[in-house]
Every structure is written in structure tokens, then in C-alpha cells.
Amino acid sequence: MKAIIQTVIICSLLISILACDNQKKLPDQKQIIRPVKTVEVVVSNKRTEREFPGVVDAAKKAELSFQVSGKLIKILFEEGEIVQEGQVIAQLDDTDYKIEFNGYKADFEGAKADFDRASQLVDQGHISRTDFDKLKSGYRVAQTQLESAQQNLNYTQLKAPFTGHIAKHHLENFEEVNPRTTVITLQKISSLLVRINISESVMIKVKRLGQNRIQYATFDKIEGKKFPLIYKEVATLPDEESQTFEVIFSMETPENHTVLPGMTVRVFISTPENQHQKDKVYLPAHAVLEDNTGRYVYIAKADENSSQATIYRSTVTTGQLKQQGIEILTGVNIGDHVVTAGMSKLTEGLRVKLMDEIKK
């Protein structure tokens, strides 16, 4: 019997030793990374956003016309082409103007010769002062007529007053042109304007809010892109029919998108409901913890291109508790992700797994 008991004890010891040996050989268990739920810190200032239809316009444009009449014989640039300041962009038939100029030039040369001779003779007393004054007057008239003929000849060429794009041809070659009839529209589109029409009440608010106003433009064919606008001016008189005021914004010409004058645009103007309200930050009240050192929150700082993050403790100062949550005065930054559940199990430096809604 004693031998049996000894055998059982020895077997038990062997089993225990083998069990311990097998336990040592098991691989280390991986650390469990706990998922956490967070909320992003954002500015809480309720704003009202209004949408208005608008149209794009060139910051500088000119309706170009000839100062004299004639037959249009040549437009030197196509629509859309760029012209430099001073370049000739259209030409009238100048045959008649050249003939007129040459005639007045001959009259001027004759009158000048008579005046020059009279200037020498009058001092010598060979002609009267009256005759000299007549020759002098004829000389000045001939000079004026020649200058006018030269000006008319110059007007047969239409030149660009500034560097820009040919936006539109209003006439075709060989058409008869009257003075001040628009021939070409020239636009400078290195910068653009956006025009909208708004009611009196909105116009007053837009002007009053100043820097608290946010405005941007969108285009239906350029998805997901917002183009910032800068307030430029507002009309002081309303449109007679619609009784609305025109507001003009300036917009930089996009580099990678085609935006041209005449295109339709949607303008969004965002204003705070209370213009005296400052931007504030609120968090759910339960996300703010407190111990003997004060109030604090846990912030999950995400790894780059990963769903994991590291926990950091941040001391906060708080303001009033409102419907939006508890106001955070200091301790968090816009864009931080504050943990909102399971904070009792968190410690500084703990690795956690972010929920899908804030994965980077």
C-alpha cells in the first residue's frame, strides 16, 4: 500500500513538472488593444448660410469701337486669343482717309511756305500786317486740318488698351462700321469678379458683419471645390425691377480649372446668428473627468496612416454647462479627438484602437 502511495505522489510530481514546462513554452499572449470612442473638438458657433445665384465677370473689360466710320477689312485675332497692350486688333479700309490726309498735307505745306515768306517780308514792310495775319491764320487752319486728318487715319486702326483676351467679335469682316459701334469685347481675366443680387435686409447684414462673414463660390462642373471670395463693393441703389442690390466679390482665377466670364456660379454667404457671439468649444459633460489635481480629458492622438492611437491626458479649464455640453476654455485644440467612453480604464501612454469614424 505504501508503495502505491509513493507511486501516486511521484506521478503527480511528474505531471506538475511537465505542466509547468509546457506552460513556459507557450508563446506570450499579445497585448489587447482596446477600441475607444471619441468626439472631435470643433468650434461651436451656430451660423446661417444663404445661397445666391451669381455670374462670373472679368475684373477689367472694355467694349472696343472705332472713332470713325468705314468698312471693316480685318480682325487680326480670334476669340479667346491674348493680345498685348497697344497691339492692332482690327483695321478699317483707310483708302479715303489717306486721300484726305494727303490733301490736307499739301494744303498745309503750301500755307506754311506762304507764312514763312510773309514772316520775312512783314518785317521789311513789303506786305501789310493785315495780309500777314491772314496768311498766319490760314497756316494755323491748315495745320489743324492736317492734325485732324492724321487723327482720323490713326482711328482706322483699333488697338488694345490693355493686355487681355478677345472675348467676343460683334462684327465680321467687310461690314460697314459706324462710329462707337462695339466691334470687339476685350477682357482681362487674370482676376475675376462674381456678381450676385440680394435683398435689402441681407445687404445690410452682409455689410455690417464684415470679417465675421464667410463667403465662397461653387461651380456645378467643379465638384467638391470651394473658391474663396473677397467682398469688393455693393451698389448704393437697388435695381428698379427686382429692388435688389448688386454685390460684387473678387475671386482669384483658378490655376487648374477653367473659369471664364459669363459662367454661372453659386455663392454661399455664412454669417453667425449672433454677430457678437465668440467661437466656443463644447464637449459632452461625461467626457470631462476630475480628481484631486483638477479636471482633465483623455485625448487619442492617432498614428499616421493607422487606426491606432496613443492616449494622452490633458488638464482642462471649463466654463458653463449648456445644452451643447460643457464649455472648454483651455486644454484642447480644434481637431483633437477626445475619448468619450471607457475613460476609467485608460492611462497615459496607453495604445488604443480608434473607431471607424475618426480613422486617418
Secondary structure, 3 states (H helix, E strand, C coil): CHHHHHHHHHHHHHHHHHHHHHHHHCCCCCCCCEEECEEECCEECCEEEEEEEEEEEEEEEEEEECCCCEEEEEECCCCCCEECCCCEEEEECCHHHHHHHHHHHHHHHHHHHHHHHHHHHHHHCCCCHHHHHHHHHHHHHHHHHHHHHHHHHHCCEEECCCCEEEEEECCCCCCEECCCCEEEEEEEEEEEEEEEEECHHHHHHHHHHHHHCEEEEEECCEEEEEEECEEEEECCCCCCCCCCEEEEEEEECCCCCCCCCCCEEEEEEEEECCCCCCCEEEECHHHCEEECCEEEEEEEEECCCCCEEEEEEEECEEEEEECCEEEEEECCCCCCEEECCCHHHCCCCCEEEECHHHCC
